[in-house]
Amino acid sequence: MEENVDASEVIDYEAIRRRFPWVGLGPRGEHDFSQSYRDVMAELRLGREIIQAVETIRRGA
């Protein structure tokens, strides 16, 4: 099933909302877990840097 969509074609968002009423009802902003994920990843990165520094010092001793 292949459909060619013309770039100038106007999308009828109201018709989409009538057919799929849940569209647009979700949160618009960022989820709480997104910030938590970034925080965890930053801590992991810092932890890896510390481990690498300790390993470098250990090898040099």
Phi and psi in degrees as a GROMACS rama.xvg file:
@    title "Ramachandran Plot"
@    xaxis  label "Phi"
@    yaxis  label "Psi"
@TYPE xy
-117.182  130.906  GLU-2
-123.083  133.344  GLU-3
-94.8983  122.161  ASN-4
-106.434  123.688  VAL-5
-75.5338  132.862  ASP-6
-61.5524  -25.9682  ALA-7
-86.8655  -3.05941  SER-8
-68.231  133.668  GLU-9
-90.1886  132.701  VAL-10
-88.926  129.837  ILE-11
-90.7825  89.8593  ASP-12
-65.4194  -30.7624  TYR-13
-65.4222  -38.6389  GLU-14
-66.0224  -37.7376  ALA-15
-63.9564  -43.3006  ILE-16
-65.4372  -34.1544  ARG-17
-68.0095  -39.605  ARG-18
-78.0496  -37.3912  ARG-19
-124.696  83.3656  PHE-20
-62.4093  -19.2258  PRO-21
-80.5419  -11.3067  TRP-22
-62.6612  128.644  VAL-23
86.449  1.11498  GLY-24
-90.0623  -12.3662  LEU-25
-74.6083  170.37  GLY-26
-66.5478  140.061  PRO-27
-85.0447  -31.5202  ARG-28
-84.0573  -169.501  GLY-29
-80.7256  141.319  GLU-30
-74.2058  153.754  HIS-31
-59.2516  -37.1166  ASP-32
-68.8022  -20.359  PHE-33
-65.8498  -45.4627  SER-34
-67.4404  -40.521  GLN-35
-60.9903  -42.1649  SER-36
-61.5187  -45.5802  TYR-37
-63.0724  -38.4644  ARG-38
-63.8421  -44.6323  ASP-39
-62.5712  -44.0795  VAL-40
-64.2068  -37.2355  MET-41
-65.3032  -41.3268  ALA-42
-64.9989  -40.3722  GLU-43
-62.8913  -42.0428  LEU-44
-61.7329  -43.8741  ARG-45
-63.844  -42.2018  LEU-46
-60.8876  -41.8539  GLY-47
-63.3834  -40.277  ARG-48
-63.8462  -39.7851  GLU-49
-65.7164  -44.3598  ILE-50
-62.0876  -42.291  ILE-51
-62.8009  -40.364  GLN-52
-64.7958  -42.7808  ALA-53
-63.1925  -44.1817  VAL-54
-62.5972  -39.3757  GLU-55
-64.1511  -42.9667  THR-56
-66.1027  -41.1672  ILE-57
-63.5817  -40.9964  ARG-58
-67.1596  -32.829  ARG-59
-77.1485  -18.892  GLY-60
